[in-house]
Amino acid sequence: MYLLVIRHGESEADILHVHEGRADFPLTDRGHRQAEAMAAYVAENHSVARIYHSTLTRARQTAEHLAAATGCALRPDEELMEFNNGLLAGLPYAAADEKYPEVPDLPLDQAMYGMESKLAFRDRAERALARILAETGEDETVAVVSHGGMINQLYHAFLRLPVADGCRFATGDTGIHLWAVRGGKRAVLMANAEGHTKGI
């Protein structure tokens, strides 16, 4: 089986320079163009059976472009939403730093300012990935449209990495990752492919 793991396109929060997370901003015009280009690339190069997506607007809109290009059904999944950043959602970076300073060395199962803990975030990614893998046939390819933070957690879950290993996996706007599962072995075949956005 193959998983195409895809980040949403540019959102209005990127332009406003605010914390996004659970703040529900739509795609910008550029974000829509990025999503259209991603969808055309995927439709030309892969046969997708289903599209799982976060229910936040920016991911849903990106997934809708992919559905239009591939004719695939959409599977909304709340567990694919971005990190719950609590009181920081929608705040400008400087204001958030002043009102809600980072707390160093916070235990993995604890959180501040209405956020979810790092452990809860990882658990959510584990559940989402396990469900998607269980529903995907050996010869199927499915797409997962989500967010940078969640994709990072999905990487950790897919590669069975520790929660607090300090590794981060970058994903640009509509960046595409291709993962494979064959005979119980897991492999990353492509990471953060962004060639489809060139010139956009």
N, C-alpha and C positions, 0 to 999 in steps of 0.2 A: 504494500500500500504506500501511497504517497500523500504527503500533506503540503499544500501550498499555504504558508503562513504569511499574511500580508498586513502591513500597517495601513491605516487610513491616510487620506490625502491631507494637504495643508488645511488647517481649520482657522476660524477667525481668532481664536485664542493666540495663535502664532503671530498674528499681526498686532494684536493688542498687548502682547508681552505680559500675559497673566498666567497664573497657575491654572492648568486645565483639570486633569484628573476627572472628577465626577461633574465638573461644570460642563453643561451640555451645549457646546458650540457647534454650529454647522460648518460644512466645508466652505472655503472661499471659492471664487471663480477658478482660481488656479488649482485649487484642490480638486474641483470637478474635472478639470482637464487632465490632471495627473491620474485620477481614477479611471477616466476614459482610456487613457493610454495604457495603463496597467491592464485593464480589462481586455483590450485588443490584443496585447501580448499574450495573456493567459489563454484566450480563446484560440489563438493561432498555434500555441505550443503545447497545450494540455487538454485532455478530455476530463472535465470536472463533473463529478456526480452530484455534489451538494456544496452549498456555501453556508458555513456557520459564521455568525457575526455577533459582535457586541451590539447591545441595544442602544448605545449612545449614538446620537444623531450623526456624528462625523463618520463613524464606522458603518452605520446602516446605509448612509448615502453612498459610501464607497462600495459596499457590497451590492447595492442596487445597480450600479454601473456594471459590475461583474456579472450579475444575473442577466442583465439586458444583453450582454455580449455572448454569453454562453447558453442561455436558456435554462439555467439551473434553478432549482428551488432554493429559497432562503430559509435558513434555520436560525432565528434569533435566539441568543443565549446570554442571559444576564451575567453568567459567571465569567464571560469573556470581557466584561467591562474593565476599564482602567482602574488603577489603584484608587481606593477611596481616600482622598486627601482631606476629608472633613472640612474644617473651617477655612482651609487655604483655597478651596475651590473658587475660581473666578477672581481672586485677589491679585493685584499687581505684585510683582516680585518684591519690590522694596517694602511695600506695606506689609506683606506677609512676613518678611524677615524681621521687621520691627515688632509686629504684634505677636508672632508665633515663632520665636527663635528655635532653632534645631536643638534637640536634647541629645547630647552625645551618650553613647554606651547604653542606650535603652535596651532592655531585654527583648528578644525576638518576639515574645508573646505579649508584649505590652505596646501601647500606642498613646499618643497625646493628641489634643486638639480635635477630637472626633474622628481621627483617622482609623483605618484598619491596621492591625499589626503586620509586621513583615511575615510572621508565621501564618497568619490568616490569609494573606495575599498568596503565598506559596500554596497553601492548602486548596485555595480556590482554583489555581492553575492546575494542580494535580487532578482535581475532580473533573474539570473541563476536558483536559487532555485524555484522561482515562475513558470518559464517556465517548469522545470522538473516535478514539482508537477502537473501542468496542463496537461502534456502529459502522465502521469502515471495513469493507471486504478486502481480501488480499490483493485483488486486481483493480481496486478503485483508487481514484485520486479525489481528494476533497480539499476545499479552500477554507481557510480560517482567517477572517478579517477582524483585526483587533487593534491594539494600541501598543506603543513602544514599551511601556512598563510591563504590561501583561505578556507581550511577546518575550521579553527578557525572562519572565517567570516560566513561561512555557518551555523555553530553551532549557532552563535548569531542570524542569520536570522531565523533559524528553531525554536529556543526557544524564539524568539521575545525579545531579550535582548537589552539594550541600547548600543549605539555605543561605548561609553567611560566608560564601567563599570569596566575595569581593569581585567576582567576574561580572562584566556587563557585555551584552550583545547589542550592538548598535543597529538601529533600523531607521532609515530615512522615510520621507513621505512616500507612501505606496511602495516601500521597499518589499521585495519578495524573497522569501526563504523557502527552500525545497528540502523536505525531510523524507526519508524512506524507512520503512520497517520491512525487513525480509528475514524469514526464519528466526524471528525473535531478536534479531540484531537491528540496531538503530543507527542511522547515518545521516549526517548533514551533507547534502549534495550541492547546495547553493545557499549563499548567505547575503542578504541585503542587496539583491540585484536592483539597480535603479536606472539601467540604461534606457528604459522606456520613457523616462521623464526628461531626457536630454532636450534642451531647448525650450522647455515649458516654464 
